[in-house]
Amino acid sequence: PFNLLNMPKLQKGVFWMLTATLFFSIMGLSVKLGSLKFSPSELVFYRSSISLVFIYFLMRLNHIKVQTNYLSLHLKRSITGFVSLILFFYAIAHLPLGTAISLNYTSPLFVGFLLPFVLNRKLNLKIYASIFIGFLGVFCILKPVFQDQSFFAGLMGLLSGFGAALAYLYITQLGQLKEPDIRTVFYFTLISTVGSATLLIGQEIYMPAIDDLIVLLILGTSATIAQIALTRAYRVGNTLSNAGMSYLTIIFSALLGLVVLDEAIDMLSLIGIVLIILSGIFVSFKSSRLK
């Protein structure tokens, strides 16, 4: 029978990463539907504030204090995550769902590239070559995007991937310091709520109708589940193996975009997505063998 508590550490990482990718895909679909009426800043506010309520309740339930000895690291993780989230939601609003998710999930490529600088791990030439191939895939995606004058949105999606990579590495460091997963997510949702609310000052805010509230609730709930699962995956699993598995979000999102939104992906973008996935998986698993 299924028993998460008795799972080996690596299998727990796989389970939590699968959970995260599925719910991140649902979150992406909710953002796409919500973007018809709400700005990216509004969506980030709703996503973060709903999550913040859930997370604070869980902290009280589990007797976890807000106070931390690693406030500086939490702020780095939260601010980079918040900026990445704003850029990510902007890309989803202006690009097909599968394309936007693909650009954001260049984050494992950035994780591999940043490891020598953040976690002091050495990489070999094959890994850098694979990262280069992955970014050729990015070019394949951006070329048709550029042709329909959505290049800026594509660039924002790519930058969101870089920000997410930094955030993931900070999550890994917090996990190594034995910081509770829920506290890590709490600070992220708190900073994102305050940051997005600040951006909304002076903006015209759309008052949600009943059907909008359902979309926003799904957005906040799926994001909360995904964020907790992601944080736990990076705590108990292998950093780069998790990075490779995160590509499942692209597949889930492309399927949701096709089935729910009737969004087809052109051939050049499809080639780019395949290049990103293959190179990212190679980078992740090759790098995970390095000491």
N, C-alpha and C positions, 0 to 999 in steps of 0.2 A: 504493500500500500504506500501511497505518497506520504512522505513525512519530511517536511522541509528542515526540521530541527536536526534530523539525523543524517542529512546530506553532507557529503564531503564539501570542503570549502569551494573548490572549483565548480562543482555542480550548482552550489548555491549562487555563485556568481552568474552562471549561465541562466538560471531560473529568473533571477532578478533583472538581468539584462533583457531577456525576452519580454518580461512584463513591462519594462520601461519602453521598449521599442513599440509595442502594441499600443500603449496608452499615449505615447507621443504622437503616433499616427492619428489617433482619434482627436487629440488636441489640435493637430494641424488642420484636420477637416473642420473642426469647430471654428478655428480662426478664419479659414476660408469663407465659411458661411457667414460668420459675424462681420467680416470685412465689407460686406455689402452695405452695412449701415454704420459701422463703428470705425473710428480711426485706429491705427496701430497702438497709439498711446492709451486710448480707451480700453482696447482689448487687453493690453498688458496690465492695466489697472484692475480690471475685473478678474483676469486670470490670477494675479498676484494676491489681491485682497481676499478672494474666496479661499485660496490656498492658505493664506495667513491665518484665517479663522480656524480651518481644519487643523493646521499644524500646531497652533497655540493650544487648542483643545487636547490634542494628543500629548503635548508636552506636560500639561497639567495632569492628565490621566496617568502618565508614566513617571511623574514626579521629577521631571527634568528641568533644571533651572535655566533661565535665559542667560545668566552670567557665564562668561567664558574667559579663559586665560589666553585665548588666541584671537582677540578681536581684530587685530591688523590683518591676519590671514583670512578671516571671515569677510572683512570689508573688501579685500582684493577679489575673493571668489564672487561675492555678491554684486559688486559694481561691474566686473567684466561680464558676469552672467546677465545682468540687467541690460547693459548696452547691447549684448549679443541678442537678447530676446526682442528688443525694439526693432533691430535691423532684420531679424528673422521674420517677425510678424509683418513688417513692411514688404519683404520679398514675397511672402505668401499672398498678400493682398493684391500684388501686381503681376504675379507669375502663375503658371499652372502649378498645382500642388506638388506633383512629383518633381518638377524642376526646382522649385524653391527648397524642398526638403533635401534634394541632392546637393545643392550648393551649401546648405547649412552643414550637411554631413560630410563635408571635406574636413571636418574637425579631426577625425583620426589621422589624416595626412599631416595636419598641423601638429597633432600630438607627437607623432614620430619626429617631426622636424624640430620641435621645441624641447624634446627630452634631454638632449645634451646640455641645454642652457638652464632648465628648471630643475630637473632631477639628477643632473650630472651623469647621464648614461651615454656611452659611446655607441655610435651607429656606424655601419660600414657602407661602402660605396653602392652595393646592391640596393640597400634600403633607400638611399638618396635617389638612385635611378628610378626606383618604383614610385617614389613621391613625385618625381618629374612626370612619369607616365600618367599618374593620377591627375596632375594639373593640366595635362593635355586633354584629359576628359573634361575638365572644367572649361577649357577653350571650346571644345565641341558643343558644350551646352550654351556658353555665352555667345557664340557666333550667331545662331538663329535668333537668340534673344536680342542681340544688338541690331539685327535687321528689322525687328518690329519695334524699335525705339524703346525697349525695356532694359537697355544695358545697365542703367543706373540701379534698377531693382535687382538685377543679377549681381552687380558688384556689392550691393548691400547684403545679399544672401551669402556671398563668399566671405565678406568681412564678419558676418555672424558666425560662420564656421571657425574663423580664427579666434574670435572671442570665446566661443564654446570650448575650444581646445584649451585655452588658458584656464577657464573655469574648471574643466575636468582635472587638470593637473593640480589645481589648488584643492579640489575635493580629495584627490589621492593623498596629498600632504596632510589634510585634516584627518583623514582616516588613519594615517600612520601615527598621528598624535592622539588617537583614541577619542576624538570628538564624537559625541552622539550624532547619528545620522539626522535625526529630527531637528537638532539644534542648527546643523549646517543648512538645512532647508529653510528653517525659520528665519535666519538672517537674510537669506537670499530673497524670500518672499517679502520680508519687511522692507529691505532696501528697494526692491522693485515696486512695491506699493507706494512708498514715499516718493520715489523718483518719477514714476508715471503720473502720480497726482500733481507733482510740481509742474510737469510738462503740460498738464491740462488746464493750468491757470490761464485764464484769458481766452481759452478755446470754447467754441460752441459745442456743447455736449448733447448727444442724442439720448433722449429718455427711452429706455427699452420697453417694448410691449411684452405681453405675456409669452408669445412664442420666442421672442428674443431672450427672455429670461431662461428658457430651457436650454438654448444654445450656450448661453454664458455659464450656466450651472454645469453643463457637460464639459465646457472648456476648463473651468476651475477645478472640477473633480478629477478629470483625466490628467490634468497637469500635475495635480498633487500626488496622485498615485504614481505617475511616471517619474516625478522628481525624487520621491522617497525610494522607489525601486532602483533608480539610477545611482543615487548616493550609496545605497546599500551594496549594489553590484561592484562599485569601485572600491568599497571597503573590503569585501570578502573575496573578490575575484582578482584576476590579473588585469592590470591597467590596459595593456595593449590588446589582449584578447577581448576585453569588453569593447574597446574601440572598434575592433573588427566586426563584432556582432551588432554594433549600433547601426550598421548598414541595412539591417532588416527593416528599419524604419522607412527607408527609401522604397523598398518593395511593397510594404504595407500601404504606404501613402499613395504610391502610383496606382495600386489596385483600387483604393478608396476613391481617388480622383477619377478613375475610369468608370467605376460602377455608380458612384453617387453624383459626380459632377459632369460626367460624360467628357472628360478631358483626355484627349489622345496625345501621345508623345511622339514627336517627329523622329525620323531615323537617326539624324545626326546627334540629337540630344540623347537618344537611346544608347548610341555608341559611347557617348560621353559618360553616361551613368554606369555602363558596364565597365569602362576603364577605371572610373573612380572606385567602384566596388572591388574589382579584382586587385588593383594596386593597393587599396587600403587594407584589404585582408592580408595581402602579402607583407606589407609593412608591419602590420600589427603582430602577426605570428612570428615573423623573422626577428623583429625587435624584442619580442618577449623572451627569446632565447639568450639574449645578450645579458651579461652580468653588469 
